[in-house]
């Protein structure tokens, strides 16, 4: 499985401040499907250069990670891109809005799977074009920054429901992996985390960004098909009539239902 495939199937990606190398190993040892070494929001301007060196050392040692670089137009973007070009890693691009800028990054680093972070109104409105850029494996939803721009509470599911659903549709329309949902900022509130993850999963998200190791297990469970759902999918495929419309346990089953069952089993195997 390629790095792009791995990131496309990830249920949880855990942010780690890139200027805190003592946390890298602990994050990697967590149950997260991958880690994001964050050069952007988690690192102050005075520590950007040192953080970049820590990331380079970590990747040079053969470790796997996604790197969230600083946005184009910032003083650190070009140095971030130069660093990642020398290593194997996934790349998360913050404030993704312009497909051409994303395409330019892909041309500069064609072997790096891209996860654009859509966290502005402009980015969400252009989500389909961003998702279709070569190198993009899946988008991620930046709920906190988007909520601030819109003047709404990032925990208000109704306020951001349309934005979330539009991102799911955009990803599916160009056949990239379903999106990763944004972070739950209440790191010690299991109820809030469960509510957020279950809501995102119900809309078609298949993974979540985490900001604390304690969030990983619960988020992973939310995006893993339950044993009952897996049994349903297996029974449906076993008892179906080669895709022709039929009844299974009183339920009408045809090709779209079978496709959902296959998708359930694929996610259960992730």
SERO-4910 file (N, C-alpha, C, O; in steps of 0.05 Angstrom, whole numbers):
BEGIN
 pado doro    nc1    nc2    nc3   cac1   cac2   cac3    cc1    cc2    cc3    oc1    oc2    oc3
  Unk    A     17    -24      0      0      0      0     18     25      0     36     27     16
  Unk    A     12     44    -18     28     68    -19     20     87      4      1     83     18
  Unk    A     37    108      7     31    127     28      5    141     22    -11    147     40
  Unk    A      0    147     -4    -26    159    -11    -50    141     -3    -70    151      7
  Unk    A    -47    115     -8    -69     97     -1    -73     96     30    -95     97     39
  Unk    A    -50     96     44    -52     96     73    -67    121     84    -84    119    101
  Unk    A    -60    144     73    -73    168     82   -102    169     73   -118    181     87
  Unk    A   -108    158     50   -135    157     41   -153    140     59   -177    145     60
  Unk    A   -142    120     72   -158    103     90   -156    110    119   -170     98    136
  Unk    A   -140    130    126   -136    137    154   -161    147    167   -176    163    156
  Unk    A   -167    136    191   -190    145    206   -183    167    225   -200    184    232
  Unk    A   -158    168    234   -149    189    252   -121    198    244   -103    182    239
  Unk    A   -117    224    244    -91    236    241    -87    255    265   -104    272    270
  Unk    A    -65    252    279    -60    266    304    -39    288    300    -17    283    291
  Unk    A    -47    313    305    -29    336    304     -9    335    326    -15    328    349
  Unk    A     16    343    319     38    345    338     53    371    332     61    375    309
  Unk    A     57    389    351     72    413    345    101    406    336    114    390    349
  Unk    A    109    417    314    135    409    302    158    419    318    181    411    314
  Unk    A    154    438    337    176    447    354    178    432    380    192    440    398
  Unk    A    163    410    382    163    393    406    172    365    398    155    346    400
  Unk    A    197    361    390    206    334    381    203    312    402    202    289    395
  Unk    A    203    320    428    200    300    449    172    287    448    168    266    460
  Unk    A    154    299    434    127    288    431    123    270    407    103    256    404
  Unk    A    142    270    388    139    256    363    135    226    368    117    213    357
  Unk    A    153    214    384    152    185    389    126    177    403    114    157    396
  Unk    A    117    193    422     93    187    437     69    188    418     51    171    420
  Unk    A     68    207    400     46    209    380     47    185    362     26    174    356
  Unk    A     70    177    353     72    154    335     64    129    349     53    111    336
  Unk    A     69    127    375     62    103    390     32    102    397     22     82    407
  Unk    A     18    124    392    -11    124    398    -25    106    377    -13     95    359
  Unk    A    -51    104    381    -67     87    363    -75    102    337    -91     91    321
  Unk    A    -65    126    334    -73    142    310    -62    128    285    -41    115    285
  Unk    A    -77    131    263    -69    119    237    -45    134    225    -32    124    207
  Unk    A    -41    158    234    -18    174    225    -15    199    242    -33    206    257
  Unk    A      8    213    239     12    238    254     17    260    234     26    256    212
  Unk    A     10    285    243     15    309    227     35    326    243     28    336    265
  Unk    A     59    329    232     78    347    245     71    376    235     73    382    212
  Unk    A     63    392    254     51    418    248     71    441    249     80    448    270
  Unk    A     77    451    225     95    475    224     80    501    224     92    522    225
  Unk    A     53    499    222     37    523    219     27    534    246     43    546    261
  Unk    A      1    531    252    -11    544    275      2    537    302      2    554    320
  Unk    A     12    513    304     23    504    330     50    516    337     60    512    359
  Unk    A     63    529    318     90    538    321     92    569    318     83    580    298
  Unk    A    103    582    338    106    611    337    127    619    317    145    603    310
  Unk    A    126    644    308    144    653    287    173    650    294    190    643    277
  Unk    A    180    654    319    208    652    327    219    623    328    243    619    330
  Unk    A    201    604    326    209    576    327    206    561    301    211    537    299
  Unk    A    198    575    280    192    561    254    217    547    243    215    524    235
  Unk    A    239    560    243    263    549    231    273    524    246    279    504    234
  Unk    A    273    526    273    280    503    289    261    480    286    269    457    284
  Unk    A    235    486    285    215    465    281    219    451    254    216    426    253
  Unk    A    226    466    234    231    454    207    254    435    208    254    414    195
  Unk    A    275    442    224    298    424    227    290    398    241    299    376    234
  Unk    A    273    401    262    264    377    276    248    358    257    252    334    258
  Unk    A    232    369    240    216    353    221    235    339    202    232    315    196
  Unk    A    255    354    191    274    342    173    289    319    185    293    298    172
  Unk    A    297    322    210    312    301    224    294    276    228    303    254    225
  Unk    A    269    281    235    250    259    239    245    243    213    245    219    213
  Unk    A    241    258    191    237    244    166    262    231    155    261    210    143
  Unk    A    285    244    160    310    233    150    316    206    163    330    189    152
  Unk    A    305    202    188    309    177    202    291    155    191    292    132    202
  Unk    A    275    161    171    258    140    159    230    139    171    215    120    165
  Unk    A    223    158    188    196    158    200    176    169    180    182    184    162
  Unk    A    151    161    184    129    169    167    112    190    180    106    188    204
  Unk    A    103    210    165     87    231    176     75    248    154     84    247    131
  Unk    A     54    262    161     44    284    144     56    310    156     58    312    180
  Unk    A     63    328    139     74    354    148     54    376    140     48    380    117
  Unk    A     44    391    160     28    414    153     47    438    150     59    447    170
  Unk    A     50    447    125     68    469    119     54    495    124     30    496    129
  Unk    A     69    517    123     58    543    125     46    552     98     55    542     77
  Unk    A     26    568     99     11    575     75     28    592     55     46    606     64
  Unk    A     21    590     29     35    608     10     31    637     18     10    645     28
  Unk    A     51    653     13     50    681     20     61    687     47     66    710     54
  Unk    A     66    667     64     79    671     90    109    670     86    119    659     66
  Unk    A    125    681    105    154    681    102    167    654    103    190    651     97
  Unk    A    151    633    112    163    607    117    156    586     95    167    564     95
  Unk    A    138    593     78    127    573     59    148    561     41    151    537     39
  Unk    A    164    578     28    184    568      9    204    550     23    212    529     11
  Unk    A    213    557     47    232    539     61    219    513     69    232    492     68
  Unk    A    193    514     76    179    489     82    178    471     58    184    447     60
  Unk    A    172    482     35    170    466     10    197    455      3    199    431     -5
  Unk    A    218    471      5    245    461     -1    252    438     17    265    419      8
  Unk    A    244    439     43    251    417     61    236    392     54    248    370     53
  Unk    A    210    393     49    195    369     44    203    356     18    200    331     15
  Unk    A    213    371     -1    221    359    -27    244    340    -23    249    323    -40
  Unk    A    259    342     -1    282    324      4    274    299     19    291    282     25
  Unk    A    248    296     25    239    274     42    213    262     32    200    273     15
  Unk    A    207    238     42    182    225     36    162    231     58    167    225     82
  Unk    A    139    243     51    119    250     71     94    258     57     94    265     33
  Unk    A     72    258     72     47    271     62     49    301     68     64    309     86
  Unk    A     33    317     54     34    346     58      6    356     62    -12    352     45
  Unk    A      1    370     84    -24    384     89    -20    413     83     -2    426     93
  Unk    A    -38    424     66    -35    452     58    -57    468     71    -81    464     65
  Unk    A    -51    487     88    -71    503    102    -83    524     84    -71    531     64
  Unk    A   -107    533     92   -120    555     77   -122    550     47   -118    568     31
  Unk    A   -127    525     40   -128    518     11   -151    533     -2   -174    529      6
  Unk    A   -145    548    -22   -165    564    -37   -161    563    -67   -181    563    -82
  Unk    A   -136    564    -76   -130    567   -104   -120    541   -116    -98    532   -108
  Unk    A   -135    528   -134   -126    503   -146    -99    505   -159    -83    486   -159
  Unk    A    -93    528   -171    -67    530   -186    -44    530   -166    -23    519   -173
  Unk    A    -47    542   -143    -26    542   -123    -21    513   -114      2    504   -110
  Unk    A    -43    498   -110    -40    470   -102    -27    454   -124    -10    436   -119
  Unk    A    -35    459   -149    -23    445   -172      7    451   -174     23    434   -181
  Unk    A     14    476   -168     42    484   -169     58    469   -148     81    461   -153
  Unk    A     47    465   -125     60    449   -104     64    421   -113     85    409   -108
  Unk    A     43    409   -126     46    382   -136     68    380   -157     83    361   -157
  Unk    A     70    400   -174     91    399   -195    118    400   -182    137    388   -192
  Unk    A    120    416   -161    146    418   -147    153    393   -131    177    386   -129
  Unk    A    132    379   -121    137    355   -105    117    334   -113     98    328    -99
  Unk    A    121    322   -137    100    304   -148     96    278   -134     77    264   -138
  Unk    A    115    271   -116    112    245   -102    101    248    -73    102    230    -57
  Unk    A     91    272    -67     80    277    -40     50    277    -41     39    295    -54
  Unk    A     36    258    -28      7    259    -27     -2    285    -13      9    293      8
  Unk    A    -22    298    -24    -32    323    -14    -58    321      1    -77    307     -9
  Unk    A    -61    334     24    -86    337     38    -92    366     41    -82    379     60
  Unk    A   -107    378     23   -114    406     26   -133    410     49   -153    396     52
  Unk    A   -127    430     66   -144    437     89   -162    460     81   -152    482     77
  Unk    A   -188    454     78   -207    475     69   -219    487     94   -234    475    109
  Unk    A   -212    513     99   -220    526    124   -229    555    119   -229    571    138
  Unk    A   -236    561     94   -246    588     88   -271    584     70   -274    564     57
  Unk    A   -287    605     69   -310    604     52   -302    601     22   -315    585      8
  Unk    A   -281    615     14   -272    612    -14   -263    584    -19   -269    573    -40
  Unk    A   -248    572     -1   -239    544     -5   -262    525     -7   -262    507    -24
  Unk    A   -282    528     10   -305    510      9   -321    513    -17   -330    493    -28
  Unk    A   -324    537    -27   -338    542    -52   -323    531    -76   -335    525    -96
  Unk    A   -297    529    -74   -281    518    -95   -271    490    -89   -251    480   -100
  Unk    A   -285    476    -71   -276    450    -61   -272    429    -84   -252    415    -84
  Unk    A   -290    429   -103   -288    409   -124   -263    412   -141   -249    393   -147
  Unk    A   -256    437   -147   -232    442   -163   -207    436   -147   -187    427   -159
  Unk    A   -208    442   -121   -185    435   -105   -181    405   -103   -158    395   -104
  Unk    A   -203    390   -100   -201    361    -97   -192    348   -122   -180    326   -121
  Unk    A   -196    360   -146   -189    347   -171   -160    352   -178   -151    340   -198
  Unk    A   -145    368   -164   -117    373   -170   -101    347   -167   -105    332   -148
  Unk    A    -83    342   -186    -66    318   -184    -51    317   -158    -41    338   -149
  Unk    A    -50    294   -146    -35    291   -121    -52    292    -96    -44    283    -75
  Unk    A    -76    303    -99    -94    305    -75   -106    277    -70   -117    264    -87
  Unk    A   -103    267    -45   -114    241    -37   -141    244    -23   -158    227    -25
  Unk    A   -144    266     -8   -170    272      5   -168    300     17   -146    309     22
  Unk    A   -191    313     20   -190    339     34   -194    336     64   -202    314     73
  Unk    A   -189    357     78   -195    358    107   -211    384    112   -207    404     98
  Unk    A   -228    383    132   -245    405    139   -235    421    162   -230    411    184
  Unk    A   -230    447    157   -220    465    178   -243    480    192   -248    503    186
  Unk    A   -255    466    211   -279    477    223   -274    502    240   -291    520    241
  Unk    A   -252    503    254   -247    525    272   -243    551    257   -255    572    264
  Unk    A   -225    551    237   -220    576    222   -244    584    206   -250    608    204
  Unk    A   -258    565    194   -282    571    179   -303    584    197   -316    604    189
  Unk    A   -307    573    220   -327    584    239   -320    612    247   -338    630    249
  Unk    A   -294    617    251   -286    645    258   -292    664    235   -301    686    239
  Unk    A   -287    655    210   -292    672    187   -322    678    184   -330    700    177
  Unk    A   -338    657    190   -367    660    187   -380    673    211   -404    681    209
  Unk    A   -366    675    233   -377    687    257   -397    668    271   -416    677    283
  Unk    A   -391    642    270   -408    622    284   -391    605    303   -367    606    302
  Unk    A   -405    590    320   -392    573    339   -382    548    325   -397    534    312
  Unk    A   -356    541    326   -345    517    313   -358    491    323   -357    471    309
  Unk    A   -370    492    347   -383    468    357   -412    466    348   -426    446    355
  Unk    A   -422    486    334   -450    486    325   -452    470    299   -445    479    278
  Unk    A   -462    445    302   -464    427    279   -482    438    257   -476    435    234
  Unk    A   -504    450    265   -523    460    245   -510    483    228   -515    484    204
  Unk    A   -495    500    241   -483    523    227   -464    514    206   -461    527    185
  Unk    A   -450    492    210   -429    482    191   -438    458    175   -422    446    161
  Unk    A   -463    450    178   -473    425    165   -470    428    134   -461    409    121
  Unk    A   -479    450    123   -478    453     94   -449    452     84   -443    439     64
  Unk    A   -431    465     99   -403    465     90   -392    437     91   -378    429     72
  Unk    A   -398    422    112   -388    395    114   -399    377     91   -384    363     77
  Unk    A   -425    379     86   -437    363     65   -427    370     38   -423    352     21
  Unk    A   -422    396     33   -411    404      7   -383    393      2   -376    386    -21
  Unk    A   -368    390     23   -341    378     20   -342    348     15   -327    338     -2
  Unk    A   -361    334     27   -365    306     22   -372    302     -8   -361    285    -21
  Unk    A   -391    319    -18   -399    317    -45   -376    323    -65   -373    310    -85
  Unk    A   -361    344    -58   -338    351    -76   -318    328    -78   -309    322   -100
  Unk    A   -311    316    -56   -292    294    -56   -302    271    -72   -288    259    -89
  Unk    A   -328    264    -68   -339    241    -83   -341    247   -112   -338    229   -129
  Unk    A   -347    271   -120   -352    278   -148   -327    274   -165   -329    270   -189
  Unk    A   -303    276   -152   -278    273   -167   -263    247   -159   -241    243   -166
  Unk    A   -277    231   -142   -267    204   -135   -241    205   -119   -223    188   -124
  Unk    A   -238    224   -101   -217    222    -81   -229    211    -55   -254    210    -53
  Unk    A   -213    204    -36   -223    193    -11   -240    213      3   -236    237      1
  Unk    A   -260    203     19   -277    220     34   -262    237     54   -240    229     62
  Unk    A   -272    260     61   -257    280     77   -251    271    106   -264    253    117
  Unk    A   -231    284    117   -226    282    146   -240    306    159   -239    328    149
  Unk    A   -254    300    181   -268    322    195   -247    338    212   -226    328    218
  Unk    A   -255    362    219   -238    379    235   -236    371    264   -247    351    272
  Unk    A   -222    388    279   -215    381    307   -238    387    326   -255    404    320
  Unk    A   -238    372    348   -255    379    371   -237    392    391   -219    379    402
  Unk    A   -241    418    396   -223    433    413   -225    426    443   -207    431    458
  Unk    A   -248    414    451   -252    407    479   -238    380    484   -250    359    482
  Unk    A   -212    381    490   -196    356    489   -203    337    512   -196    313    510
  Unk    A   -216    346    533   -223    328    555   -253    323    557   -262    313    577
  Unk    A   -267    329    536   -296    326    535   -303    303    517   -307    307    493
  Unk    A   -305    279    528   -311    255    512   -339    257    498   -343    246    476
  Unk    A   -357    270    512   -384    272    500   -383    290    475   -396    283    455
  Unk    A   -369    312    476   -366    329    453   -352    315    430   -360    318    407
  Unk    A   -332    300    437   -317    286    416   -334    265    402   -335    263    378
  Unk    A   -349    250    418   -367    229    407   -388    242    390   -395    232    368
  Unk    A   -400    264    399   -420    278    384   -409    288    357   -422    284    336
  Unk    A   -386    300    358   -374    311    333   -367    288    313   -373    291    290
  Unk    A   -355    267    323   -347    246    306   -371    231    294   -371    225    270
  Unk    A   -391    226    310   -414    212    300   -429    229    279   -440    219    260
  Unk    A   -431    255    284   -444    273    265   -429    273    239   -441    271    218
  Unk    A   -402    276    240   -387    276    215   -390    250    200   -392    250    175
  Unk    A   -389    227    214   -392    201    201   -419    199    188   -421    187    166
  Unk    A   -440    210    200   -467    208    189   -469    224    163   -487    218    147
  Unk    A   -451    244    159   -452    260    135   -434    248    112   -435    258     90
  Unk    A   -418    228    119   -402    216     98   -372    220    102   -356    211     86
  Unk    A   -363    233    124   -335    235    130   -325    207    139   -341    191    150
  Unk    A   -300    201    134   -290    175    142   -265    177    160   -251    157    164
  Unk    A   -260    200    171   -238    203    189   -239    230    203   -256    247    196
  Unk    A   -220    234    222   -221    259    238   -193    267    245   -175    251    249
  Unk    A   -189    294    247   -164    305    257   -166    307    287   -186    316    298
  Unk    A   -144    298    301   -144    299    330   -121    317    339   -101    320    326
  Unk    A   -125    329    363   -104    346    374    -93    336    401    -77    349    413
  Unk    A   -102    313    409    -92    301    435    -94    271    432   -113    260    422
  Unk    A    -73    256    442    -74    227    440    -99    215    453   -108    193    444
  Unk    A   -109    228    473   -133    217    487   -158    217    470   -178    205    477
  Unk    A   -157    231    447   -181    232    429   -180    209    409   -201    204    396
  Unk    A   -158    197    405   -154    179    382   -172    154    383   -185    148    364
  Unk    A   -172    140    406   -187    115    407   -217    119    402   -229    104    387
  Unk    A   -228    140    414   -257    145    410   -263    153    381   -284    145    370
  Unk    A   -246    169    370   -250    178    342   -247    154    323   -262    151    304
  Unk    A   -228    137    328   -224    113    311   -249     96    312   -258     86    291
  Unk    A   -260     92    335   -285     75    338   -308     87    322   -323     73    308
  Unk    A   -310    114    322   -332    127    308   -331    123    278   -352    122    265
  Unk    A   -307    120    268   -303    117    239   -297     89    230   -288     84    208
  Unk    A   -301     70    248   -298     42    242   -325     29    242   -339     31    262
  Unk    A   -333     16    220   -360      3    220   -363    -16    244   -345    -31    250
  Unk    A   -386    -15    256   -392    -32    279   -394    -61    271   -399    -67    248
  Unk    A   -390    -80    290   -393   -108    283   -420   -115    271   -422   -131    253
  Unk    A   -441   -102    281   -468   -107    270   -470    -98    241   -482   -111    225
  Unk    A   -458    -75    235   -458    -65    207   -442    -83    189   -449    -88    166
  Unk    A   -420    -93    199   -403   -112    183   -418   -138    178   -418   -148    156
  Unk    A   -432   -148    198   -448   -172    194   -470   -168    174   -476   -185    157
  Unk    A   -483   -144    175   -504   -137    156   -492   -137    127   -504   -148    109
  Unk    A   -469   -125    124   -457   -123     97   -449   -151     87   -454   -157     63
  Unk    A   -438   -167    103   -430   -194     94   -455   -211     87   -454   -225     67
  Unk    A   -475   -209    103   -500   -225     97   -513   -215     71   -522   -231     55
  Unk    A   -513   -189     68   -525   -178     44   -511   -187     19   -523   -195     -1
  Unk    A   -484   -186     19   -469   -195     -4   -471   -225     -8   -471   -235    -31
  Unk    A   -474   -240     13   -476   -269     11   -504   -277     -1   -506   -295    -17
  Unk    A   -524   -263      8   -552   -270      0   -563   -255    -24   -585   -261    -33
  Unk    A   -547   -237    -35   -557   -221    -57   -557   -237    -83   -546   -259    -84
  Unk    A   -570   -226   -103   -574   -241   -128   -558   -228   -150   -568   -219   -170
  Unk    A   -531   -228   -146   -513   -217   -166   -519   -189   -176   -516   -183   -199
  Unk    A   -530   -173   -158   -535   -145   -165   -563   -140   -175   -572   -117   -176
  Unk    A   -578   -161   -182   -605   -157   -190   -623   -151   -166   -618   -162   -144
  Unk    A   -643   -134   -170   -660   -127   -148   -673   -151   -135   -684   -168   -150
  Unk    A   -671   -153   -109   -683   -176    -95   -690   -167    -67   -684   -145    -59
  Unk    A   -702   -185    -51   -708   -180    -23   -689   -196     -6   -686   -220    -10
  Unk    A   -678   -184     14   -662   -197     35   -672   -188     62   -670   -165     69
  Unk    A   -683   -207     77   -695   -201    103   -715   -178    101   -717   -161    118
  Unk    A   -731   -178     79   -752   -158     76   -742   -131     65   -758   -113     62
  Unk    A   -716   -129     60   -705   -104     50   -699   -107     20   -687   -127     11
  Unk    A   -708    -87      5   -701    -87    -24   -672    -82    -28   -661    -62    -18
  Unk    A   -659   -100    -42   -630    -98    -47   -624    -96    -77   -633   -113    -92
  Unk    A   -610    -75    -85   -601    -73   -113   -572    -63   -113   -559    -62    -92
  Unk    A   -563    -55   -136   -534    -48   -139   -525    -27   -119   -504    -30   -107
  Unk    A   -539     -4   -116   -530     16    -97   -527      6    -68   -508     13    -54
  Unk    A   -546    -11    -60   -544    -22    -33   -520    -41    -30   -506    -41    -10
  Unk    A   -514    -56    -51   -491    -74    -51   -465    -58    -51   -446    -65    -38
  Unk    A   -465    -35    -65   -441    -18    -65   -436     -8    -37   -413     -6    -28
  Unk    A   -457      0    -23   -454      9      5   -443    -13     22   -425     -9     39
  Unk    A   -453    -38     19   -443    -60     34   -413    -65     29   -398    -70     48
  Unk    A   -405    -63      4   -377    -67     -2   -360    -45     10   -338    -50     20
  Unk    A   -370    -20     10   -355      2     22   -352     -2     52   -331      5     63
  Unk    A   -373    -13     65   -372    -18     94   -349    -38    100   -334    -34    118
  Unk    A   -348    -60     84   -328    -80     89   -300    -69     83   -280    -76     96
  Unk    A   -298    -52     62   -272    -40     56   -262    -22     79   -239    -23     87
  Unk    A   -281     -6     91   -273     11    113   -267     -6    138   -249      1    154
  Unk    A   -281    -28    142   -275    -45    165   -248    -57    163   -235    -62    184
  Unk    A   -238    -61    139   -211    -72    135   -189    -51    136   -165    -58    136
  Unk    A   -197    -25    138   -176     -4    138   -160     -4    164   -143     13    167
***
